[in-house]
Amino acid sequence: MAKVQSLSKPFQIALKDLFTWFHSSKVRGLVIGGVALAFLGRPRLTKDIDALVMVNLDDVESFLKSGRHYSFVPRISDPIAFAKKNRVLLLKHTRTKLPIDISLGALSFEEESFQRSKKFYEGNLSIRFPTTEDLIIMKAVAHRPQDLADVETLLLVNPRVDLRRIRKWVKEFAKVLEMPELLQDLERLLKETKK
């Protein structure tokens, strides 16, 4: 697993502030996206930090206000309405100017991801990352070209993942979202990485 010190200084600072905020607010949070890929797979260029938190929509406004103390401010004019509609807070870390996208979790899969997550300690601060399997599921469901490339990387770097769990959840998301291509593309990537 990579170390926080292997990230550029702005990412180190923003991650420490982010998890200090989460801990002080008693909010469970995970790093997902490109930064998580660097820790669980292989580093790649990323311009932001993506996180997942379990915050009730009724508490979003107070959660957002508390973020100012840790240098997190909205990137858009009406962040609460946007968050309630899209379940995402689009923020900026003022000390580093890094964009921070915080997804608001609510699904049983997301709750389970927190239960299964891995703690990494940076000094006296704990930073959480999803398991490799759960990051693969998140990336397979996001389904953008970069996400599918990330799934391939994670499968190549971690050949002993729990395929039953990955298939189960991707199949469930494919059904609920009426997107059979989620499972089809996962199966294609599984074949390609087993060659």
N, C-alpha and C positions, 0 to 999 in steps of 0.2 A: 504494500500500500504506500502511496506517495505521502509526503509530509507537507504540512502547511507551508514550511519554509521553501518548498520547491515551487510554490506559486509566486508570482510577482508581488512586490511589496503592496501595491494597491489592493490586490485580492486578499492578501493576508490581513490587512487592516480592516477591510470591509467584512470579511468573514468573522473576525473577532468581535467587531461591533454588532454584527447581525445576531450572533449567538449570545452575546451579553444581553442584547435586547430581549431575545426569546426567553432566556433564563429569568431575567428580572420581571418579565410579564407573565411568567409561568405558562408559557405557550410552548407546545411541542413543535419542533421544527426539524426538517431534514434538508440537506443540500441535495439538489437534483441537477440535471442538465450537464453541461460541459465540465464544470468543476468536479462533480461526482464521477464523471467518466475518467478524469485524470487520476482519481484515487482508486477506482475499481477496475479500470481498464488500461488505457493508454492516454497520455496527455494529448490534447488537441487545442488549437486556438479557440478561445471563447472571449467574448467581449462583455459578458455580464455574469451575474450570479443568479441562479434559479433556486428557489426554495419552495418547500411545501409545508404549510402549517395547518394545525387543526384549530381553527377559530370560527366560532359561530357567527353567522352573518350579522346578528344583532350586536355583536361585540367588535365589529370591524372598525367602527369610528374611533372607539377608545384605544384599540390596538394601534391604529395608525397614528393617533395623537402621541401615544407613548414613544413611538419610533423617532420623533423629532429629537428627543434627548440623546439619541444614539446616532444622529446625523442622517436619518432616513426621512426623505420628504417625497411627496407625490411628483410624478413626471407629467401628469395630466391635470386638467382643470377641475374635473369632478370625479375624484378617485373613488368615492364611496358608491355612487351610482354605478360606475364602471365595475367595481368589485362585486356588487350585488347582482349585476347582470352576467358577468363573465367569470366570477369566482377567482379573480386575479387582481392583486395590487401592483400597479406599475410605479416603482419608486426609483429614487436616485440617492446614492450615498454621497452626501455633500463633501465629505473629506477627501474622497478619491474620484468623484464624478462618475463612478461606475453605475450602470443601470442594474437594478435589482427587481426581478419579477418574482412575486410571492403568490403561489397558487394556494387557494383556500380549500383544504381538504374536507370531505364530507362522506365519501364512499367507504364501504366496508373494506375494500382493497386498501385504501389509503390508511385507514385505522390499523389494519393488519401490517402494513408497511412500517408504521411507527413501532409496533410491537416487536417486529423482526429486525429493526434497524441496528446498525453498529455504531458504537460510540468511539470517537477518536479524541484523545486528550491533547490539547495544546496548552501547556502550562496547567493552570487550574481550571481551564475552560473546556467543557466537552462539546464537541461538534458531532452531529449525527449524519450518517449516510445510509441510504437504503442498502439492502443486500444486493448483490449482483443480479439475482433473479428479478427482484422488484424493479431495479433500474431498467432491465431489459423489457419488462412488461410496460413500464411507463413510456419508454422510447418506441416500442412497437405500436402502442396505441396513439402516440403523438403522430407517428407515421409520415413525418416530413422526410425528404431525401437524406438530410444530415442525421436524423434520428435513426433511420434504417442503417446507415453507414456505422453509426454508433453501436447498434445491435450487433452487427457483424463483428466489429472490434471486440466487444464484450464477450461474444461467443468464442472468438479465436484466442483471446487472452485467458479465458476462464472455461476450459473445455468440460469441466465436471459440474456444471450448473444443474439444478433440479428442473429438468425439462418438463416433468409432469406438472409442476406448479406453473411454469411459464405458459405451457399450452392451455391449462385450465383457465387461467385468467384472461389470456388473449382471446380464447374462444368465447368466453363470457362477454367481454367487451365487444367483440365482433358481432355477436348476436344482438346485444342491447343497442348498439350504435347502427345496426344494419349495415355493417361494413365487412363483408366476408373477406375482403382483401387483406385485412389485418392478419388473419390466421394464415391465409395463402402466402403472404410475403414472409411471415415468420418461418413457415415450413420451407420455403425456398432458401432462406438464409441458413437454416439448420442444415439443409443438404449441402449447400456450398461450403460451409465451414467444416463439414465432416470429411471432405475430400482429401 
